[in-house]
Amino acid sequence: MDLTGRILLAALFAAGAVQKTLDPGAAQGLLAGLGAPVWLVWPALGLNALLAIGLLWPPTVRQAAIVAAGYCALTSVFHFQPQDGWQMSIFVKNWAIAGGLLVLAAAHRPA
């Protein structure tokens, strides 16, 4: 079950990397809307790809899960738009995913 969960979480970050590759404008629009530099889409793309790999490669699962939880918490800021129910759904999902990643990190503590 651990591997299945890690694959599903990794797929989320891999999809984020692919989405940013194919349509960087969507993420850049969110960044611009908050007054953040649009070039941040490129490090975010790289981080998404690294997190996907890190969640799958056993020696890095704990570290990747902790970083990914922080990433989900940080990026939830972009979705905190109380007037938009869809964005608020993404906001809540980001926090739920962060929680699951922290549970994964706890399960992968060194012996």
N, C-alpha and C positions, 0 to 999 in steps of 0.2 A: 504494500500500500504506500509505503514511503516513496518508492520510485515513481509510482503513478501520480502521486500528488506533486512531486518535483517536476515531472514532465508537464503536467497541466500548468503549473506556475511558470515554468520556463517558456512554455508556449505563449503565455501572455506577454512576456518581455520580448520574445522573438517577434511576435506580431507587431509590437510597438516599434521595433527596429525596422521591420519591413514597411510599415505604414509611413514612418518618417522618411524612409528612402524613396518610396513611390510618390508620396504627396507631402513634402515638407511644409507646404503652405498652410496646412491645417494647424499644425503645432506652432508654426511661426505666427499665425494669427492670434492664438491664445497668448503667446509670449508678448506680442506687440500690444495686445489689449491691456496687459498689466504693466506696460512700460519697460519690459525686459528686452534685452538685445535678441533679435531674431536668430543670430548665429548660434545661440545656445541649443538650437535644435540638433546641431551636429554632435556635440559632446553627449547630449541625451541619447541620440541614436547609438553611439558607441557604447554608452553605459548599458542601454537596454540589451544590446547584443552580448556584452560581457556578463551581465547578470543571468541571461538565459543559459549561457555555457556554465557559469559558476554554480547554478542551481542543479545542474546535471552531473558535474564532475565531483565525485565524493569528497576529495580533500578540501574543496572550497565551499561546500554547501553552507556551513554555518556562517562564514564571512559574507557570502553572497546574499544569504537570507537577511542578515542584519542590514546590509547596505540597501537591499531591495525594499525592506520595510521603511527605511528612512526616505528612500526615493518616492515610495507611494505616499507617505505622509506629506512630503514636501510638494509633490505635484498635485496633491488634493487641493492646494490653494487656488490653482487655476480653475478648478471646477466649483468653487464655493460661490455660487450665483443663486441666491435664494429665490429670485424671480423665475428661474428656469428649472422646472422639475427634473428634466433630463440631466442637466449638469449636477444637480444635487444628488441624483441617484449615483452618478459616477463618483462624486465626492465621498459618499457613504461607502461605496464599494472599495474605493482606494483604502479607506481605513480598515475595512474588513479584511482585505488582502494583506495589509500591513500586519494585522493581528495574526493571521495564519502564518505569515512568514516568521514572526517572532516565535510562534509555537514550534515551527520547523527548526529554527536556530537553537531553541532550547533542547530539542530532541537530538541535536547533533553536537552536544557539548563534548569536549574531550574527556576521555575516561580518567 
